[in-house]
């Protein structure tokens, strides 16, 4: 019953999605406040940032917090790379794929050794950092925007880690599968333009 409800909710959400409005050229980032809000306003960002933390928490590993730290570092590196390398389409596709893949990983309750999981997450983090850096215009306070964005990212991922660990402790991992199903369906919707 819960799986059917999760799938129905995911389908409904995916039908409401237009192109990823959080990226390049749609809105521009201006400062710390915009950096804080940006991850909350793009459904793809919101889902991925929470999903990384949730997946880390579900690993039932004391090193789960390294997922968040690694993601923040890789995302910052992706932002720096955007200053020298121009490949926005590839980065945008990776951002959308990250929603789908993380949804599948959570739904299937994949457990990885920490180094493999961190490399996997870092690839998506690089793409997210890259597209977010492209949001900045000439008048943007890069430091303010970046700090705001990193703060919201860390909070969303910390909430995901906490929830994942709570679900493991309560032996309620099936609830996480519902979130994974939603991410998967939203990812499919984003990639197909539904």
Residue pairs with C-beta under 8 A, 6 or more apart in sequence:
2 174
2 175
2 178
3 177
3 178
3 181
5 178
6 177
6 178
6 179
6 181
6 182
7 181
7 185
9 178
9 182
10 181
10 182
10 183
10 184
10 185
10 186
11 185
13 43
13 182
13 185
13 186
13 189
14 185
14 186
14 188
14 189
14 190
14 194
15 189
15 194
17 43
17 186
17 189
17 190
17 194
19 190
19 193
20 42
20 43
20 44
20 92
20 95
20 96
20 190
21 27
21 41
21 42
22 38
22 39
22 41
22 42
22 43
22 44
22 45
23 42
23 92
23 95
23 131
23 134
23 135
24 88
24 92
24 131
24 134
24 135
27 38
27 41
27 135
28 135
28 136
28 137
28 140
29 35
29 38
29 132
29 135
29 136
29 137
29 140
29 145
29 149
30 137
30 139
30 140
30 141
30 145
31 140
31 141
31 144
31 145
31 148
32 141
32 144
32 145
32 147
32 148
33 148
34 145
34 148
35 144
35 145
35 146
35 147
35 148
35 149
35 150
35 151
35 152
36 148
36 149
36 151
36 152
37 148
37 152
38 45
38 132
38 135
38 145
38 148
38 149
38 152
39 45
39 46
39 49
39 149
39 152
39 153
39 156
40 46
40 152
43 186
44 95
44 96
44 98
44 99
44 186
44 190
45 95
45 128
46 156
47 99
47 102
47 103
47 182
47 183
47 186
48 95
48 98
48 99
48 102
48 124
48 128
48 183
49 71
49 152
49 153
49 156
49 157
49 160
50 156
50 157
50 159
50 160
50 179
51 99
51 102
51 103
51 106
51 160
51 179
51 180
51 183
52 67
52 68
52 71
52 102
52 121
52 124
52 125
52 157
52 160
53 67
53 68
53 156
53 157
53 158
53 159
53 160
53 161
53 162
53 163
53 164
54 106
54 160
54 161
54 163
54 164
54 176
54 179
55 67
55 102
55 105
55 106
55 110
55 117
55 121
55 160
55 164
56 64
56 65
56 66
56 67
56 68
56 117
56 157
56 160
56 161
56 164
57 64
57 160
57 161
57 162
57 163
57 164
57 165
57 166
57 167
57 168
58 106
58 109
58 111
58 164
58 165
58 167
58 168
58 173
58 176
59 67
59 111
59 112
59 114
59 117
59 164
60 165
60 168
61 114
63 114
64 161
64 164
64 165
65 161
66 114
66 118
67 117
67 118
67 121
67 157
67 161
68 154
68 157
68 158
68 161
70 118
70 121
70 122
70 125
71 121
71 122
71 125
71 153
71 157
72 125
72 150
72 153
72 154
73 122
73 125
74 121
74 122
74 123
74 125
74 126
74 129
75 125
75 126
75 128
75 129
75 132
75 150
75 153
76 129
76 146
76 150
77 126
77 129
78 91
78 125
78 126
78 127
78 128
78 129
78 130
78 132
78 133
79 129
79 130
79 132
79 133
79 146
80 129
80 133
81 126
81 129
81 130
82 91
82 129
82 130
82 131
82 133
82 134
83 133
87 130
88 130
88 131
88 134
90 127
91 126
91 127
91 130
91 131
91 134
92 127
92 131
94 123
94 124
94 126
94 127
95 124
95 127
95 128
95 131
96 187
96 190
96 191
97 124
97 187
97 191
98 124
98 127
98 128
98 187
99 183
99 186
99 187
99 190
100 183
100 184
100 187
100 188
100 190
100 191
101 124
101 187
102 124
102 180
102 183
102 187
103 179
103 180
103 181
103 182
103 183
103 184
103 185
103 186
103 187
104 180
104 183
104 184
105 180
106 176
106 177
106 179
106 180
106 183
107 177
107 180
107 181
107 183
107 184
108 180
109 173
109 176
109 177
112 120
132 149
135 145
136 142
136 145
163 176
164 176
167 173
167 175
167 176
188 194
